[in-house]
Structures are given as C-alpha cells and as structure tokens.
Amino acid sequence: MKSPLARTSNAILHMLLGGIVFWTPNVAVHWVRGYRFTVYDAIALALILPALTYLFFRVLWSMVGKQGSRLSSALFAVLGIWIAGPSMLTFSETFCGGGLSQPGAWHFFVFGTLLFPLFTLILSTYDGALFAVLLATVLLPVFANFRFKRSAAALKLDPSYASGAPSGRSPK
C-alpha cells in the first residue's frame, strides 16, 4: 500500500499531466492559426484533444502496469483538465488578440482558475472545445478500466476440445 504522500503526489502528477496534455494542442493551434482560427480547427480539436489525452494516458498506464489505480488516476486527470481550462484557454486566446493581451486580464486569469467549473464550461464553449472537454470527461474514466481481452486464437485449447469429445479439462 502506498503512503499518503505517494498517493497525493500521484494525484497531483495526474492532474498536471491531464491539464497539460489536453490543453497544449489547443494552445499550439491558436498560436499557429492566430486570427485565422476557423470552425474546422474547432472540429479537429474536438476530436484530437480527447483522443490524444486518452492515448497518452493509455501509454502511461501500460508502462506502469497496475490496473487498480487507473480509475482514480483518470478522475484526477479529468480534474486537471477542468482546473487548467481557464488558464490555458485564456493563454491560447492571447494569440487571437484576447486573453492576456487585454487590460485587467490577470484578474480574470486568477478568478477564472479559482472558479474553474463555471469558467472552463464557458470559455471552452467560446473556444469551440466544449465537446472535447465533455468527451474527455466522460470517456477517460470509462476507458481507464477497459481491458483488452485475449482473442480465442491466443487461448490454448485441448485438441479433443475442437472435436467435441469430452476431455474432462476446460480450455486454458
């Protein structure tokens, strides 16, 4: 069993990774596209953000190898996505002429992060990333407990099992 300090640091790590991995492509697209950000960019981000986040955590979880703590790790990653939402969305809007380039933006930056559930919902709606946030919120914890099953070809079968003759043993 892990110590409380190890569990807390693991939770904080997953929160940071969740926020950074999910929102970094959004910031990068806004940086590259700037004022030319279109609905096609928003649609692409709506699909890329949850998929990239899931793939990142799937690789991370496969390297760790423990199945038991994946749900709590996924929930902390989702919490990190929601907490980092206002700050990352404000930062990404800076490249489009809004965000931190506006006077008094630092107050909005701080209060938006403190009131993250409401501000993440509103800002992601304006950014076009609401579907991505909701999709990641629902599917990351669901897929965290998803186990790949072995195919029937990978099972070792007794030769008499295929012929239908009773062998007294079950397939392994």
C-alpha positions as CSV (number, residue, x, y, z in Angstrom):
1,M,0.0,0.0,0.0
2,K,1.3,3.4,-0.9
3,S,1.9,6.1,1.7
4,P,-0.4,9.1,1.8
5,L,2.4,11.3,0.4
6,A,2.9,9.0,-2.5
7,R,-0.8,8.9,-3.3
8,T,-1.0,12.7,-3.1
9,S,2.0,13.2,-5.4
10,N,0.5,10.7,-7.8
11,A,-2.8,12.6,-7.8
12,I,-1.1,15.9,-8.4
13,L,1.1,14.4,-11.1
14,H,-2.0,13.1,-13.0
15,M,-3.8,16.4,-12.6
16,L,-0.8,18.3,-14.1
17,L,-0.4,15.8,-16.9
18,G,-4.1,15.8,-17.6
19,G,-4.2,19.6,-17.9
20,I,-1.0,19.9,-19.9
21,V,-1.6,17.0,-22.3
22,F,-5.2,18.0,-23.0
23,W,-4.8,21.8,-23.5
24,T,-1.3,22.1,-25.1
25,P,-2.6,21.2,-28.6
26,N,-5.3,23.8,-28.3
27,V,-2.7,26.5,-27.4
28,A,-0.5,25.3,-30.2
29,V,-3.3,25.5,-32.8
30,H,-4.2,29.0,-31.6
31,W,-0.6,30.0,-31.7
32,V,-0.2,28.8,-35.3
33,R,-3.6,29.8,-36.6
34,G,-4.0,33.1,-34.7
35,Y,-6.8,35.2,-36.2
36,R,-7.4,32.5,-38.9
37,F,-8.9,30.1,-36.4
38,T,-12.0,28.6,-38.1
39,V,-14.8,26.1,-37.3
40,Y,-12.7,23.4,-39.0
41,D,-10.0,23.9,-36.4
42,A,-12.5,23.6,-33.6
43,I,-13.9,20.4,-35.1
44,A,-10.4,18.9,-35.4
45,L,-9.6,19.9,-31.8
46,A,-12.8,18.4,-30.6
47,L,-11.6,15.1,-31.9
48,I,-7.9,15.4,-31.3
49,L,-7.9,16.6,-27.7
50,P,-9.7,13.7,-26.1
51,A,-8.0,11.1,-28.4
52,L,-4.5,12.4,-27.7
53,T,-5.2,12.6,-24.0
54,Y,-6.5,9.0,-23.9
55,L,-3.6,7.7,-25.9
56,F,-1.1,9.5,-23.7
57,F,-2.6,8.0,-20.5
58,R,-3.0,4.6,-22.1
59,V,0.7,4.5,-22.8
60,L,1.5,5.8,-19.3
61,W,-0.8,3.2,-17.7
62,S,0.7,0.4,-19.8
63,M,4.2,1.3,-18.6
64,V,3.0,1.4,-15.0
65,G,1.1,-1.8,-15.5
66,K,-1.2,-1.6,-12.5
67,Q,-4.9,-1.9,-13.3
68,G,-6.2,-1.0,-9.8
69,S,-5.4,2.7,-9.7
70,R,-6.4,3.7,-13.2
71,L,-9.9,5.0,-12.4
72,S,-8.6,7.3,-9.7
73,S,-5.8,8.4,-12.0
74,A,-8.3,9.1,-14.8
75,L,-10.5,11.1,-12.4
76,F,-7.6,13.2,-11.3
77,A,-6.6,13.7,-14.9
78,V,-10.1,14.9,-15.7
79,L,-9.9,17.2,-12.7
80,G,-6.7,18.6,-14.0
81,I,-8.3,19.3,-17.4
82,W,-11.1,21.2,-15.7
83,I,-8.8,23.2,-13.4
84,A,-6.3,24.1,-16.1
85,G,-9.0,25.0,-18.5
86,P,-9.5,28.7,-17.7
87,S,-5.7,29.5,-17.6
88,M,-4.9,27.5,-20.7
89,L,-7.9,28.9,-22.7
90,T,-7.0,32.5,-21.6
91,F,-3.4,31.9,-22.6
92,S,-4.5,30.5,-26.0
93,E,-6.8,33.4,-26.7
94,T,-3.8,35.8,-26.3
95,F,-2.7,34.7,-29.8
96,C,-6.1,35.9,-31.2
97,G,-6.0,39.3,-29.6
98,G,-7.8,38.5,-26.4
99,G,-6.8,36.7,-23.3
100,L,-3.7,38.1,-21.5
101,S,-3.2,40.9,-24.1
102,Q,-6.2,42.7,-22.7
103,P,-6.0,45.1,-19.7
104,G,-7.1,43.5,-16.4
105,A,-6.6,40.0,-17.8
106,W,-4.6,38.8,-14.9
107,H,-7.6,39.3,-12.6
108,F,-9.7,37.2,-14.9
109,F,-6.9,34.7,-15.1
110,V,-6.8,34.3,-11.3
111,F,-10.6,34.3,-10.7
112,G,-11.3,32.1,-13.6
113,T,-8.9,29.5,-12.3
114,L,-10.4,29.7,-8.8
115,L,-14.0,29.3,-10.2
116,F,-12.8,26.7,-12.7
117,P,-16.0,24.6,-13.3
118,L,-18.0,27.6,-14.5
119,F,-15.2,29.3,-16.4
120,T,-14.0,26.1,-18.1
121,L,-17.5,25.4,-19.3
122,I,-18.0,29.0,-20.6
123,L,-14.5,29.5,-22.1
124,S,-14.5,26.1,-23.8
125,T,-17.8,26.9,-25.3
126,Y,-16.4,30.2,-26.8
127,D,-13.3,28.4,-27.9
128,G,-15.1,25.6,-29.6
129,A,-13.6,22.9,-27.3
130,L,-16.7,22.2,-25.2
131,F,-17.4,18.9,-27.0
132,A,-13.7,17.9,-26.4
133,V,-13.9,18.7,-22.7
134,L,-17.2,16.8,-22.2
135,L,-16.0,13.9,-24.3
136,A,-12.8,13.6,-22.3
137,T,-14.7,14.0,-19.0
138,V,-16.9,11.1,-19.8
139,L,-14.7,8.7,-21.8
140,L,-11.3,9.0,-20.0
141,P,-12.6,7.4,-16.8
142,V,-14.7,4.8,-18.7
143,F,-11.8,3.8,-20.9
144,A,-9.4,3.7,-17.9
145,N,-10.9,0.5,-16.8
146,F,-11.2,-1.0,-20.3
147,R,-9.2,-4.2,-20.6
148,F,-8.2,-5.7,-23.9
149,K,-9.3,-9.3,-24.0
150,R,-7.3,-12.0,-25.5
151,S,-8.6,-13.5,-28.7
152,A,-9.8,-17.1,-29.0
153,A,-6.7,-17.9,-31.1
154,A,-4.5,-16.9,-28.2
155,L,-6.2,-19.4,-25.9
156,K,-4.6,-22.8,-25.5
157,L,-7.2,-25.5,-26.3
158,D,-7.0,-29.2,-25.8
159,P,-7.1,-30.9,-29.2
160,S,-10.1,-33.1,-28.1
161,Y,-12.0,-29.9,-27.3
162,A,-12.2,-29.0,-31.0
163,S,-13.6,-32.4,-32.0
164,G,-16.3,-32.2,-29.4
165,A,-15.2,-35.2,-27.4
166,P,-15.3,-34.8,-23.6
167,S,-11.8,-34.5,-22.2
168,G,-12.6,-33.6,-18.6
169,R,-10.5,-30.4,-18.9
170,S,-11.6,-26.9,-19.6
171,P,-9.7,-24.7,-22.1
172,K,-6.8,-22.6,-20.7
